[in-house]
Amino acid sequence: MNTLTDRYLAATLRSVPTQRRDEIASELRASIEDMIEDRTGSGQDTPTAEREVLTELGNPDELAARYADRRLQLIGPTYYLVWLRLLKLLLSFIPALVGTIVAVVKVAEGSGFGAIGPGLVVALHVAVHIGFWLTLTLR
């Protein structure tokens, strides 16, 4: 086969489980060859047929995910409700608590009303970090 097919196979096989690579490689190569033969039988030249077949198969990473039975989602349906419940719980009090503590410390240092801004900024930072780290750990 042409190097275009070989590159497509390499890109697809790099993210499938090692124990299934040989099986998937032979199956996918045979499928690609059959599709190319069908197109060349109807009068198309081989390079054009090969390019169309590989384009039709789509992104190699998505194809590999289908072969590996892996979802391409950040939070899948299994963990979504747990993630949402925990996110709502944590965001309901932690940012406000941390922001208030920072504002009280700034007031104690003598900032007066200038303590509100840093408290709000820290509360926003904490909220973003909670969302990021919770999403990353439940992934």
C-alpha positions in Angstrom: 0.0 0.0 0.0 0.9 3.6 -0.3 2.6 5.5 2.5 -0.6 7.6 3.0 -2.4 4.4 4.2 0.5 3.5 6.4 0.6 6.9 8.0 -3.2 6.7 8.6 -2.8 3.2 10.2 0.1 4.4 12.4 -2.0 7.4 13.5 -4.9 5.2 14.3 -3.0 2.4 16.1 -1.0 4.6 18.4 -3.9 5.1 20.7 -5.5 1.6 20.7 -4.6 -1.0 23.3 -1.3 -2.8 22.6 -2.8 -6.3 22.8 -5.3 -5.5 20.0 -3.1 -3.6 17.7 -2.2 -6.4 15.3 -5.8 -7.6 15.0 -7.1 -4.0 14.4 -4.2 -3.2 12.0 -4.9 -6.3 9.8 -8.7 -5.7 9.9 -8.4 -2.0 9.1 -5.8 -2.5 6.3 -8.0 -5.1 4.7 -11.0 -2.8 4.9 -9.1 0.1 3.4 -7.8 -2.1 0.6 -11.3 -3.4 -0.2 -12.7 0.1 -0.3 -9.9 1.3 -2.6 -10.5 -1.7 -4.9 -14.2 -0.9 -5.1 -13.5 2.7 -6.1 -10.7 1.8 -8.6 -13.0 -0.8 -10.2 -15.4 2.0 -11.1 -12.7 3.9 -12.9 -11.0 6.0 -10.3 -7.2 6.2 -10.1 -5.6 4.6 -7.0 -4.2 7.7 -5.3 -7.5 9.6 -5.6 -9.4 6.5 -4.4 -7.1 6.1 -1.4 -7.4 9.7 -0.4 -11.2 9.6 -0.6 -11.4 6.3 1.4 -9.1 7.7 4.2 -11.1 11.0 4.2 -14.3 9.0 4.5 -13.0 7.0 7.4 -12.4 10.3 9.2 -10.1 11.4 12.1 -7.8 8.5 13.1 -8.2 9.4 16.8 -12.0 9.0 16.6 -11.6 5.8 14.7 -9.2 4.5 17.3 -11.6 5.4 20.1 -14.4 3.4 18.4 -12.1 0.4 18.1 -11.1 0.7 21.7 -14.6 1.3 23.0 -13.5 4.5 24.5 -15.7 7.6 24.9 -14.3 11.0 23.8 -16.0 12.9 26.6 -14.6 14.9 29.4 -17.3 13.8 31.8 -19.3 10.9 30.6 -22.8 9.9 31.6 -21.5 7.7 34.4 -20.0 10.5 36.4 -22.0 13.5 35.2 -24.6 13.6 38.0 -22.0 13.0 40.7 -19.8 15.8 39.2 -22.7 18.2 39.0 -23.9 17.5 42.5 -20.4 17.9 44.0 -19.6 21.0 41.9 -22.8 22.7 43.1 -22.0 21.7 46.7 -18.4 23.0 46.7 -19.2 26.2 44.8 -22.1 27.0 47.2 -19.8 27.8 50.1 -16.1 27.5 49.6 -15.4 30.5 47.4 -17.5 32.7 49.6 -15.8 31.4 52.7 -12.3 31.9 51.3 -13.2 35.4 49.9 -14.6 36.4 53.3 -11.4 35.2 55.1 -9.2 37.2 52.7 -11.3 40.3 53.1 -11.2 40.0 56.9 -7.4 39.6 56.9 -7.1 42.7 54.6 -9.4 44.7 56.9 -7.2 43.6 59.9 -4.2 44.8 58.0 -5.8 48.2 57.7 -7.1 48.2 54.1 -10.6 49.3 55.0 -13.0 49.1 52.0 -10.0 48.2 49.8 -10.4 44.7 51.2 -13.5 43.9 49.1 -11.7 43.7 45.8 -9.0 41.2 46.8 -11.6 39.1 48.5 -13.8 38.9 45.3 -10.7 38.1 43.2 -9.6 35.3 45.4 -13.2 33.9 45.6 -13.3 33.9 41.8 -9.9 32.1 41.6 -11.1 29.5 44.1 -14.3 28.9 42.1 -12.3 28.4 38.9 -9.9 26.0 40.6 -12.7 24.0 42.1 -14.3 23.5 38.7 -11.0 22.6 37.0 -9.7 20.2 39.6 -13.0 18.5 40.2 -13.5 18.0 36.4 -9.9 16.7 36.1 -10.2 14.2 39.0 -13.6 12.8 37.9 -12.5 12.3 34.4 
